[in-house]
Amino acid sequence: MEEIKKLMRQAKEILPFGAGVIDLTGKVIAATDEDITDSVDSSVRSVLTSNDQFLSTADKTYHKILIGEQPKYVVYIQSNDPEAKVSLQLLSEWIKTSLKERGTDADKIIFIRNVLLDNEIREEIPMTAREFNIECKIPRLVMVVRTTAEKGADALELLQNFYTDEDIANVIAMDESTSIVIVNAQEAYETEESRNDFIENVSKSLLTCLNSEGCDAKVAVGSLVRTFQEISKSYSDAMTALKVSKIFESDSHISRYDKLGLGRLIYQLPRSLCEMFIEEVFPDEAYKQLDEETKMTIETFFDNDLNGSETSRELFVHRNTLVYRLEKVKLKTGLDLRLFEDAVLFKMATMVRTYIDYLDEGNDKMIR
């Protein structure tokens, strides 16, 4: 549909008269005059039932577009001059050719999507990939780009314009809010440093591209894989990164599977084990006894690597006030955050609590 609208915008610059495309119900789906889009042309019924190649009315000439033997669309030009038929036929062939190419692209997108979802037989992938000119032996990196449903189409177009060369990357839509970028990562396999730099550069460049056009998005990066057949693993890892970052780093715009750390471990734990751990560290829901001011103090203390002086300065409080608040945490939870082992235990327990709260809210099913 968008491709046909694009062709009509181009035709407007070429044709000396108006033109449009009508579907089989009579609705104008695209026209050089965009104001009449979605209007109904009652003449289309006569065009479809006519055996003639062209049909003219007082002010229009119509022509059917056939895919195989079946009518697909009706094209018209706002003129009944005999010479207009030449322009109309050329316009019809232009649209028909575009539809055929679009169909091939659609088949390729469906194939790539099925590979990502692991719906293709692994041994048969190279043969099908060859039909679409996809080189299987090049390493790949999958990135998931998540926006709002309203911005999904804009994000997809921006990414397709950013990656115009399919030898560098393939960009497809997974759903209305999710775009997938599959990047050629051949240069990234030389050293661990080159892999890290490659992932860092491509993910930041992609996010900058979107943000520069006012498109807010989250980018989740999967793992590097050696062949096209393995992109389902990279996609699965990227989705894990998206989920884990939503739980533990909701403010982060880029999440990498290879940098998830403790969050990935906790996400894979069964709920029963998480609840047992919480009861052991925070018996009788001791954590809930801490007020918001104390929780903010703890968070700042951790952000400053347990440095009391930096924490006091950032919170604009006297060091004795900080010591008092930390003592209050020790009294309520039994953990002295000034001791490294207790601080680690507290940090882990709060992350596990965050995960349990997340499960209680039923959000996990909302992240595909």
N, C-alpha and C positions, 0 to 999 in steps of 0.2 A: 504493500500500500504506500509506504513512504517513498519507495523507489519510483512509483508511478507519479506521485506528487512532484518529486524532484524533476522528472522528465517534463512535466507540464510547465514547471517554472522555466526550464531551459527552452521549451517550445515557444513560450511567450516572447522570448527575445528574437526568435527566428521568423515565426509566422506573422503575416500581415492581418490575420483575423483571429478571433477567439476559437478555442478548441477545448475538448474535455473528454473524460472517460467515464462511462456509466456501467454499473454492475447489472446483473441479470434481473434485479428487482426494479430497475429504473432509477436508482439513486446515483447522483453524480458524485463520484468518489475523488475526482481530481479535475481541476480545470485551470486554464490560464487566468480566468477571473475567479480568484479564490473565494469571493463572496457567495458564489452560487454552489459551492461545495455542500453536499448533503441535501440539496434540493432534488426534486423528482421530475424526471422527463417522461411524460406519458407516451411519447412516440416509440419508446424502446420496445414495447410489445409487438408493434407492427414490424419493426426491424428484425426482431428475432424470428418471427414467423414467415418472413419474406424469403423467397428463394434467390432474390437478386443480390449481387455483391454489394451494390450501393443502394441507398434509399434516400430520397430528398424530400424535404418539406418546403414550406414557403421561405424559411430562412436558414435551414441547416441541411447538411449532408452527413449521412451515417454510414458506418462500415463496421462489420462484425470482426472481432478477433477470435480466431479458432485455435484451440490447443488440441492437436489431433483432429478429431472430427466434431468436437464439441465447442459451442460458443463459450467464451470466457468473459469477455467484456465487449462493449460497444463504444466505438470512438466516433466523435462527431467534430465537424468544423462548421463554424457559423457563416456559411456561404453555400449557395446552390449553383455557383458558377461551375461549368464543366471542368475548368482547369483546376478547381479546388480539389477534385477527386485525386489528382496526382499527389498533392500535398497530404491529403488524408491517407492515402495508401502508404506513403513513405512514413507518416507518423505511426500508422498501425504496425508496420514492420519493425520500426524502432522499438515500440513498446513490446512487441512479441519477442524480439531478440533479447531484450532486457529481462523479460520474464523467464526465458529459457536459461539465461546465465544465472538469474536469481535462484532458479530451481536447483542448479548445480551447487551453488553456494550453500543453499539450505541443506542439501544432502550432506555436504561436508561438515556443516555445523552440527547436524544431528549425529554424525559419526564421532566427531570430537567429543561431544557431550556424553555419548555412550561410553567412550573410552574413559573419560573422567569419572563416570559413575560406576566403572568396572562392569558394564553390561555387555562388553564385547569379549569373545573368546580370545584369550591372549595370543594363541598361536596364529590366529587369522588376521590379527591387526595389521602386520606389515603388508599383506597382500592388498587389503582395502586401502591402506594409507597410500600405497603406490598409485592407486587410481586418482587420488586427490593431490598428488605431487607432494606428499608429506614425507620428509626424510626421517626415518625412525631412529637412526643411530646417533643423532645429535642429542646431547644432554639437555634437559628442560627444567624450568622452574615455574611452578604454578602460583599465581597470586589471585586471591579473591578480593574483589572490590565491592563493599557493601554501602549502599546509600539508602535514602528513603525511596519509596515507590514513586513519588512525584519526580525525583531527580534521576531515576534509573536510566531513562532513555537519554537524557543529557549526558550522563556519565559515560554511557556506552559510546555515544557519538564522539565525545572528546577523546576517549581511549583509542577508538578506531582511527581518528585523525592523527593521533600521536604515534601510533604504530601502523603506518601505512604499508610497510614492507613485511609480508608474511614470512620471509626468510629470517626476520628478526623476532617476530612475535605474532601469535594468533589471538584475536580478541573476540569473545562470544558472550552472549547473554545467557545466564542460567535461569533467571527469572526476572520479574519486573524491577527488583531492587539489587540484583547481584550480577556483576560482570566478572568474567574470568579472563585473565591474561596469562598466556602460556609463552614464556620467553625462552628463546634459544640461549642456552647457558654454556656453550662449548668452551668459551674462554675462562670459565670459572673453575675448572677442575685441576688447574696446575698445582696450586698450593692452598693450604687452609686460609692464608691471608687473602689470596685472590678470590676465594669463594665468599669470604665475609665482605670484602669490598664490593664484589659484584652484587650481592644481595642488598647491601646497604644503598648502593647507587641506584639500582633499578627501582627499588621500592620508594625511595625518596623522590626520584624524578617523576614517578607515576603520581604520587600524592601531590607534588608541586603543580603538575599539569592540571589536576582536578581543582585544586584550591585556587589557582590563578584565574579560573573561570567561575569562581564562587560556588563550586560544588563541594560540599562537605562530605567526606567519606572516611571509612575505615578500610585499611589495607592489611590483609592477612597473608603471610608468606609461608608457603609450604617448604618441603625439603627438596634439595637438588636430586634429580634422578638421572640415570645414565642413558635411558632410551625413552622414546615416545610411548612404548608399551607400559611404562611405569608411571605415567602421569597421574593415574588414579591414586597412587600413594601420596604424591605431592599435593594433590587436591584434598585428600582426606586430612593430611597434616595441616594444610592451610585452614581448613574448617575447624580443626581442633584449636589452632591458634586463635581463630576468631572467637570461639566460645570461651576459651580460657581468659583471653584479654577482657572480654565483656564482664566476666566475674571479678577478676582481681585487678584489672587495670582499665577501668571503664573510660578514663580520660585519654588513653593512648590511642593515637591514630594509625600507628604501624605496629603490628604484632608478628613476630617471627617465631616459627616453630622451634628453631634451634636456640631460642633465647627465652623460652617460657619458664625455665627453672622450676622452682618449687610448685608453682601453680599447676603445671602439667601433671606432676606426681599426685597432688591432692585431687585433681579432677578425675583421676583414674581409680581412686579409692572407693570401695563400697560404702554406702551411707552408714551401715551398722558400725563399721570400723571407725568412721569419723565421729559418730555419736559417742562411742566408747572412749575415744581419745579426749573429746571435750569434757566428758564427765570426770576423767582422770585429772586433767589440768585445771579445769574450772568447776570443782564440785559445788553442788547446790546453786548453779548458775551465777557463780561469783562475778563473772564478767559483766553481767547486767547491772551489778551494783555500782559500776563506775559511771560517773556523770560525763556529759559531753566535753566539759572543760578538761577533765582528766584524760579522756580518750584523745583529744587533740594534742595534749602535752606528750602523750606516749608516741603518737604518730610523728610529731616533730623531733622527739628524742631519737627515734629510729632513723628518720631522714638525715639526721646529723651524726650518724654512726656512733650513737651513745655518748656523744661529746656534750657534757653538761654546760660548758661555757657558751658554745655555739647555740645550744638550745635556749638558754636563758636570754641571750641577745636577740634571737629571732622572735621569741615570745614576749619580749619587753618585760621580763619579770626578774626579780632578784634571784640569785642562785639559791638562797635559802628557801625561797618559795618553790623552786623546782624540786629541791630535796624533799620538802614537805609533801608535794604531790606524789613523788615517787614512793615515799614511805607509805602514803595512803594506798597506793596500788599494792604494795607488799602486804599491808594489813588485810586488804580485802581478798587478794588472790593467793597470797603465800609466795609470790614470785618477786625477787628483787631485780629490777630491770637494769641495775648497774652491774650485775654479774652477767657475763656473756652467755653462759648456759641457760640461765633463767630468761634472758632476753630472747634467745633463739626459740625456746619453748613457748614463750608468750606469742611471738610472731607467728609461729606455725599454728598455734591454737586459734588465733584471731582469723587467719586465712581459712582454716577449716570451718570456723563458725560462719564466715562469709559464704562459703560453698554450701553449707547446710541451709542458710537463709535463702540462697538462690534456688535450691531445690524445692524449698517450701513454697516459693512464689510460683512454681510451675513454669519457669522461663526456659528451661532447657529444650522443650519441644518447639519453642518459638524460633530457635536459632537452627536453621537448616544446615 
